[in-house]
């Protein structure tokens, strides 16, 4: 199972602490052991070159982190929008079926539709939360609703509206499922983490007279990199973790049905 899934089972504050301490420790311990066991005689020009390279690479790495954070944040917002649109259409279709003049005629359709709503809340969202793909068996509930509507009189304006809502619902349901399967690939994670390591190595090579100050600066640099990595991890999977998107509108449909 994806490592991100296990990380996201931690509470956000705990996860933040773990990641910040991990990266901060790399900066602090790397500096300590380098200064203790590796002796390099610096010339003034050497330190200037290291500082110059650190400034350039640090700037580029900051741009890389900013790009990735913006990308995952935009994906999260898009996923929330798709889920909200889907939920709004699901509620609209529920009202179309519920308040159709001939309730007897709509009874089989309502039965299949509520089975679908239960499946979304109890099967689809929990499956997406575990970062597992949906199967054809999960789609059968939605397909049953399609088949039942197709049996109705297509010339009826109310039925036509139901079918239109159902098609739009199918579109946003598909987008929600795609959003649940998208994440940052390993090909991006590797340069992201490798870049952070390179920045810390160059920071260790910078000559600072005070050992304590050098350790504190590099520990802070590592901690800051950890904070950004935490942000990427916490919003990379929009349907997993404490901040996950939930089926709010579908739950409202169940509540409305229960109140009847």
C-alpha positions, 0 to 999 in steps of 0.5 A: 500500500502507498507509503503516503496512506500510512503517513496520512493515518497520523494526526496532522500535528503528529505528522508535521512533527515527525517530518519536521524532526526528521528533516531537521535532524538530518541538517543538525546531525549532518552538520555535527558529524561533518564538522567533527570528523571531516576537516577541510581547510577553507580559503576565503574565496572557497567559502564565497563560491560555496555561498554563491552556489548555495544561493543559486541552488536554494533559489531554484529549489524554492521554485521547485517546491513552490511549483509542486505545492501550487500543483497539489493545492490546485488539484485539491481545490479541483477535487473539492469542486468536482465532489461538490458538483457531483453531490449537488447533482445527486441531491437534485436527482433525488428531489426529481425522483422523490417529488415525481407525481406518480410515486408508485411509478418511481418506487423501483427507481428510488430503490435503486437510487438509494442503493447507489447513494449507500454504495457511494457513502459506504463503499466508494469513499472508504475505498478511495480513502484507502487509495484502492481502485474501484472495481466493476462491482462498485459500478453496478449500483450506478448502472442499475439506476441508468437501466431503470431510468431508461425504462421510463417514458422518455417523452415525459419532461420530468423523466428527460430532466432526470436523465439529464441530471444523471448524465451530468452526475456520471460526468462528475462522478468519473472526475471524482474517481480520477481525482482520487487516483491521481498523486505525485509520481515517484519520478517527481518525489525523487528529485524533490527529496534529492534536491533537499538533500543537496541543499542541506549538503551545501549548507553543511559545507558553508564555513561558520565559525560557531559550531552551535550556530552552524548546527542551529541554522542547518537544523532550521533549514532542514525543518523548513524543508520538512514543513513544505514536504508536509504540506505536499504530503497532506494535500496530495491525496484529497480523499485520504487523511484527516483533511479528506473530502467527505461525501457530505451531499450524499449524507444529506440525501440519506438524512432526508430519506430517513426523515421522510 
